[in-house]
Amino acid sequence: MFEYAVVIVGGGPAGLTAGLHLSRAGHRTLLLERELFGGNLQHAGRLEDYPAFPGSVSGAQLASEMIEQATASGLTLKQAEVSGVELFSRIRWVACNDGRGFSCGVVILAGGTRFKTLGIPGEGSFRGRGVIDCTPCDAGFFVGRHVVVCGSNDYALRDALDLVEMGAQVTLLVPEDRLDASATLEARARRTPGLTVHHRATLEAIQGTERVERVVYVEGDKRVREQLAADGVAIRVGSEPSTDWLEDVVDLDAGRQILTTPDLQTSARHVLAAGDIRSGAQPSIATAVGDGATAAARAAELLMDLSFGM
């Protein structure tokens, strides 16, 4: 009746964990990811707070191990951007932008979050030409060059430190009076040469010809515009849930995260949500992994209700 027992939308830690558990249990499961399998893990440098690794592990390494485990269990991975979910009495239909579609019994929404943008001049036009989406992917291009990182959170500070470690000179523009990062990262920043921090500094424009050449920012009380030569820019001012296409599918909270019950059921029948995309989720890998396991267990129960097991 169905092509798949479960279709998972999103290939980060929550989606991969759910797929691993469901596939191991014998349920035919498909995971759809529009960008990089591993999700935001692929954007992370060294992770020092993941329980499975007492020391530290790179985000790319952890993503690779999770992908390998999930596919070895029988999980099917496909690259696709999902555009909608249609709900029928016994079937869910997951539609993709390229015209493909997949039928299933249960859908798990695990699309996670994406970096917020500032909407400043040059931010979009220089994407991939100096504006950095994935720091671990692109850091090698900036060895011996100057990169501006904008933000005060863990993402911003981790990316700044990783770029310095790879050989870049980094200026961190912090909009507030102080950093809003973990104590571990702040301690690393204080003892890292090659990292310059400007507080109360707001990025206003990114400029250049073919590639990024400079940034315009204002700093302090005088709010005088300054220019700073730069070869690259990473904007890490927070994240937002990837729920633009879900307004007519499930209920969202004021922050546009998906509302769920404690067992991760959404307002739509046989549609679950796991990881950073759901309301109230703590933004950590451990939480996402736990959500993935919970969603898998609940999906298996729903499949039994449908008298369906694959």
N, C-alpha and C positions, 0 to 999 in steps of 0.2 A: 504493500500500500504506500509506503514511504521510501524515498531514496535513502534517508538517514534517520536513525532514531533521534539524534540530537544534532542541531547545528549551533555552533558557537561563533559569535561575532566578536572578534578581537583576539589577537595572539600574544597578549602579555602574560604575566605570571598567573593571573586568575584563569584566563582562558586555557592556557596550556595545562594547568593543574586539573581543571575540570575535564579536559579531553583525555588526559592520562588516566584518571580514575574511571571514566566511563568506558574507554576502550579496553582497559584491563578487565572490566566487568563483562565484556562481550557485547557492548552496545556499539553499533555502527555509528561513528561520530565524525562530523566534518567541522573543521575550524577554518574560518575565513578571516583574512587579515589584509588590509588595504596597503600597508607599507612594509615594515620589517617584522618578521616573526621574532617574538621576544618583546615587542612593544617598546616602552620607554626604558627597559633594561638595556637596550642597544645604545641608548643615549647616555648611559651612566658610566662613569669611570670606575674608580675603586669603591667598593661597598664594604663598610667596616661594621655593619650592624645586622648582618644576616646570620641567624643562629646556626645554620648548617655549615658555616665556614668560620671557625674560631678566630682566624686572623682577618684576612680580607680577600675579596674576590672581585674581578672586574665584572661589570654588568654584561659585557659581551660574552665572557666565559660562562657566567651563570645562565644566560639566555641559551647559549649553545647546548649546555648540559640538559636544560629543561626541554628543549626542542628534541634532542636525541632520545631522551627517555619517553617523551610523548609519542613520537613516531614509531619507536620500537614497540610500543604497546599496541599499535595498530591505528592510531589517530591519523586521519587524512587532513593534510594541509593544502589550502588553495589560496592563491593571491587574488583578491577581489575586493572591491568597495561595495558594501551593502547600501542599498538605497531605500529599502522598506521591508516590512514584515506584514503579510496578510494573514488574518486569523479566521479559520473556519472551525466547524464543530469538532473535527477530529484531526485536522491537518493544519500545520503552519507552513506558509510559503515564504521563503527568504529570497528577495529579489536583489539583483546586483546591477550596477550601472552599465555593465557591458552587455546586458540582455540575458545573462544566465539567471537561473532560478533553481532553488532546491527545496524539496518538500521534506518535512520532518514532523515528529511528534512533539518535540520540546525545543524551544530556543533559549539559549543562554546569552545574554547581552554582557559582554566583557570588554567593551571598546576603550575603557580607560580614559585618560585625559590627554590633552595636547597643550603645548606651551601657548600662553597668551601672547598676543601681539600688542604693540604700542600704537599702531596706526600712524606712524611718523613717516615723513618723506624718505624714500629710499629703502624702507624696510622690505617691501615686497619686490621691488624691481631688482634689488641686489641679492635676492635669495639664490643661493648656489653660486654666487659670484662674490663671496666675502661674508655674506650673512649666513651664519652657521646654524643649521638645524641639528645635526648630530655631531657633537664634539669629538667622541672617540673615533668616528668615521673620518673626520676632516682635520684632526689636530696635526697630522703629519705634514699638511700643506703650509703650516704656519711656523715651522721651525726657523728660529732666527728672525721672526717677524713680530709685529705689534698687533695685539688683539685687544679690543675693548669688550668687556663683559658687563652687562647691565642687570642689576638685581641685587637682592640682599639675602635670599633664601638658600637652602642647602644646594639646590640645583645650580644656582649662580656661583656659589663659592666652590663647589666641587668641580665645575667646569673650568673655573679660573685656575684652580690648583692643578688640574690635569693638563691644561695647556702649558703652564709653566714647566711642569715635569717633562713635557714633550719638547721643550726648548723654545717656547714663545715668551716674549715680554708681554705682560698683561696689566691693563689698567681696569680696575673694578669700579664702576659707577654705582654707588649705593644711594637710592633716593631718600632714605631716612637718615636719622642721626647715628644709627647703629645697625650692625648686622642682625639679621633674624635667622641665623643658621645655628646648627648644633655646636655645642662647646668643643667637640672634637675637631670639627672643621675650622672653627675660629682659631683654635690653638695652632693648627697646622699653618693657617694663613699668617699668623704673627711671626712664625719662624721661617717663612718661605721668601728668599730673595727673588727678585724678578716680578713680584706682585705689588703694585701700587694701588692704594685704596683712596677714593675720593667720596666723602660723605656729603649728603644733601645735594647730590648731583643728578640732574635729570637729562636724559638723552632726548634731543629734539630733532635731529636729522642725521641721515647717513648719506654721504656724498661721494662722488667719483665719476669716472667716465665709463670704461668697460667693467671695472671692478671697484670694490670699496677702496677709497683713498683717505678718507677722513670722516670724523664725526663732529657734530655740533652739539654742545651741551651747556647747561647753566649750572652754577654751583654756588651754594651759600646764600646769604641774605641779599647781596647786591644783585643777584640774578643776571649777571653780565654774561653774554654769550661768548663761549670759548670754542676754539677749534683744536682738534687733536688728530694728528696723523695716525692712521690705522689701516691695517691690511685686512682685518676681519672684525666682525661684530657678532656677539652671542647675546640674545635678549632672553633673560630668564627671570621674568617678573611675576611668575605664578603660572597656574595651569587652569584649564576649564574642561568640563566633561564633554566627551564627543557624542552629544545627544541632539544635534541639529535636526536629524532626520526622524527623531522618535516622538515628536510632539503629539502626533495623532495615534501613536501606538500604545504608549504607557504614560502614567502620571509622573510629572516631574515636580521637584520642590523649587523654592525660590532661586536656588543656585543652579538650577537646570540639571541636577542629579536625579537619578531614578528613585522614586519611592518604592520601598519593599517592605514586606513583612520580615520577622526574624529569620524565617527559613528561605529568604531571598526571592519570594514570589512577588511579581509586579502586579499592577492592576489588570494586566492582560492574562487571560487564562493560558497556562502552560508556557508562560514566558518568564524567565528568571533573570536576575541581574547580579553580577559579582564584581568585586574589585572597586577601583577608584570611581567608577561610573555611578555607583549607587549612593544614595543619600546616607550620610552618617559614617561612611567608610573612613578609616584611618589611612592616610597615604603612606603605606609601607608595603614592602614586598611580602613580609610575613602575613600581614592582613589579607593581601590579595591571594596568597596561596591558600590560606584558611578558607576564604570565600569560595575559591575554586573547588575545594573538597566538599564544602557544604552544598554548593550548587549541584555538583555531580550526584551526591546522595539524594537530594530532593528530586532531581531529574529522573533518577532511576525509579523512585516511588511513583512519579507521574506516569512513567512508561508502563508500569504495572497496572495503573488505573486505566490506561488505554488498551490493556491486554496486548501489549506490543513489546517485544524484546528482540533486538538484533545484535 
